[in-house]
Amino acid sequence: MKMSVRKRTLMTFSSAIVKTYQTDILIIGGGSAGSTAAIAASQGEHRVTLVERYGFPGGTSTQMLDTFYGFFTPSESPKKIVGGIPDRIVNELNKSGDIFLRPNTYGAGTGVNYNPEKLKQVWDKLLLQSGVELFYHSTLVDVESAGETSNCIFFNKGMGFFSILAKRIIDASGDADYCHWADIPYEKAGEKDAAQSMTTTFRMSNVEHNEYDAAGGKKMLKEKMAKAYAKGSHPLPRKEGSAHEMCQPKCISTVAVKVIDLDPLDVEGITKAEIEGRRQAFIFEDFFRAEVPGYQNAKIIGLSNQIGVRETRRVFGEYRLTKEDCMSAKTFDNQIFLCGAPIEDHRKSDNGSSETFWEYVPNGGAYGVPYGTIVPKESMNTWVVGRCFSATHDAHASCRSMAQTMSMGQAAGLAAILSLDTDLDAKNIDVQKLQDSLVRSGAVLEMPINVADISRNGWANN
Ligand SMILES: Cc1cc2nc3c(=O)[nH]c(=O)nc-3n(C[C@H](O)[C@H](O)[C@H](O)COP(=O)(O)OP(=O)(O)OC[C@H]3O[C@@H](n4cnc5c(N)ncnc54)[C@H](O)[C@@H]3O)c2cc1C
């Protein structure tokens, strides 16, 4: 296999490298996409290594959220369109009673609520059981490609710089950090279309759910928020936002804060965003306690580990998913998973306020996502999965729910095995074989006929 050769590592890094590891498949970033990719890749005969900058896996799934969307199409007749390793994750959470379903025909459809602290342990367990070599607290800081392998440089606070030589790379860093350092082209969010806003999520305890429901629940909250926003009684950043029940009793989790016009890839931008996110969270706390029945004695018990970043770099792949593909429920011969989630675009509107714009796949349908969206255009040994995959802004705003990011990881992990087994470049593997192996793993590649059996306390695999 021909590989591009590149020498760019700074002298300071090269001379400071204290240890070099070798692997076959290297996954950068242990979010929902990367952790799933690692579990999938370990089904082959190859050595698999996952490197994550924080001390726990899961990325956004454990850093700030508690609901998987995208398993089901949002419709009166929901279909379950994701399977395989994502099911294993949910099943594992279900064993200890750490999920419940939130049936929903609108929004992003039925959500799978989970306990995010338990999910950290579930990812750990499944990664270790799969035989994945794990490095936490290690950040990719540079890439030097040489011949058949890529040489990736990481920084660990205790150890300093170390490197990993890998035959295949799966960039699951969310920010496409590998692609950035390897000079693989991408579009940065905000360059063309307004970038999606950032959100610090927060959790509150001691909420009286019955009192809240009796006072009108979601509808009442929306009205109170809109009123407070208009009156300025509490300087809320937006007039809508969600607060929902968690697995933990008397607790809620929110997606309410909105931070706009700051660049999360710039050190000054991300610093200001973190501070602003926390400031807004406590304005919401005051609002909830003063205005919302059931919240009188509630308090914030946790903020997200970092501010939630919806999009940064979107890599240019062999195929770029477009809004037209999504909204026409297009299918492809080489599709590797399905998505029925609406475009959910959190951005600044023309009047300067920050709102959410929704657009649905017609008739509760789903579209296929082709293999080329996870294969960067100018690389042979690399896949890009999760929120940095190849899509336009609008298509990305639909295809970013975690059931879909896990599906991308599942496909990339299996594709990497195939690529090594057949000694073919990422873009030249036999996609039919990949599809066969996805189906054997339980992935859903065709729209199911049956309506999903959804009940609040159950979990249906099919
Ligand atoms: C505020 C917010 C609310 C959302 N709400 C929902 C929701 O309710 N349900 C839903 O399904 N989806 C939701 N989404 C979308 C979804 O969560 C994300 O699209 C998805 O989690 C992205 O997964 P990922 O694995 O691609 O990236 P991430 O989860 O961002 O994972 C990337 C991982 O890579 C690590 N990393 C980054 N850089 C490096 C580096 N240089 N070296 C080593 N490691 C690195 C990070 O620490 C992280 O663990 C939401 C997103 C946001 C931001």
The ligand as a Gaussian input file, in Angstrom:
#p B3LYP/6-31G(d) Opt

LIG

0 1
 C      -24.712000      20.440000      24.331000
 C      -24.961000      19.254000      23.458000
 C      -26.152000      18.569000      23.586000
 C      -26.381000      17.440000      22.811000
 N      -27.500000      16.704000      23.041000
 C      -27.571000      15.460000      22.528000
 C      -28.504000      14.529000      23.043000
 O      -29.274000      14.826000      23.965000
 N      -28.524000      13.279000      22.503000
 C      -27.684000      12.912000      21.468000
 O      -27.761000      11.767000      21.004000
 N      -26.778000      13.772000      20.993000
 C      -26.667000      15.013000      21.514000
 N      -25.684000      15.871000      21.100000
 C      -24.785000      15.466000      20.000000
 C      -23.805000      14.373000      20.408000
 O      -23.647000      14.361000      21.782000
 C      -22.435000      14.528000      19.762000
 O      -22.557000      14.782000      18.381000
 C      -21.621000      13.256000      19.963000
 O      -21.575000      12.921000      21.329000
 C      -20.230000      13.431000      19.431000
 O      -19.518000      12.263000      19.700000
 P      -18.011000      12.133000      19.236000
 O      -17.529000      10.827000      19.735000
 O      -17.891000      12.434000      17.802000
 O      -17.255000      13.349000      19.930000
 P      -16.984000      13.626000      21.472000
 O      -18.043000      13.091000      22.305000
 O      -16.675000      15.088000      21.524000
 O      -15.677000      12.777000      21.756000
 C      -14.397000      13.166000      21.352000
 C      -13.431000      12.598000      22.352000
 O      -12.091000      12.860000      21.918000
 C      -11.320000      13.364000      22.998000
 N      -10.280000      14.205000      22.397000
 C      -10.450000      15.391000      21.769000
 N       -9.278000      15.843000      21.313000
 C       -8.345000      14.919000      21.657000
 C       -6.938000      14.836000      21.458000
 N       -6.261000      15.789000      20.795000
 N       -6.271000      13.773000      21.974000
 C       -6.944000      12.788000      22.663000
 N       -8.285000      12.831000      22.862000
 C       -8.978000      13.881000      22.348000
 C      -12.329000      14.126000      23.838000
 O      -11.909000      14.293000      25.166000
 C      -13.571000      13.246000      23.714000
 O      -13.614000      12.239000      24.705000
 C      -25.412000      17.022000      21.845000
 C      -24.221000      17.731000      21.707000
 C      -23.985000      18.827000      22.517000
 C      -22.660000      19.536000      22.406000

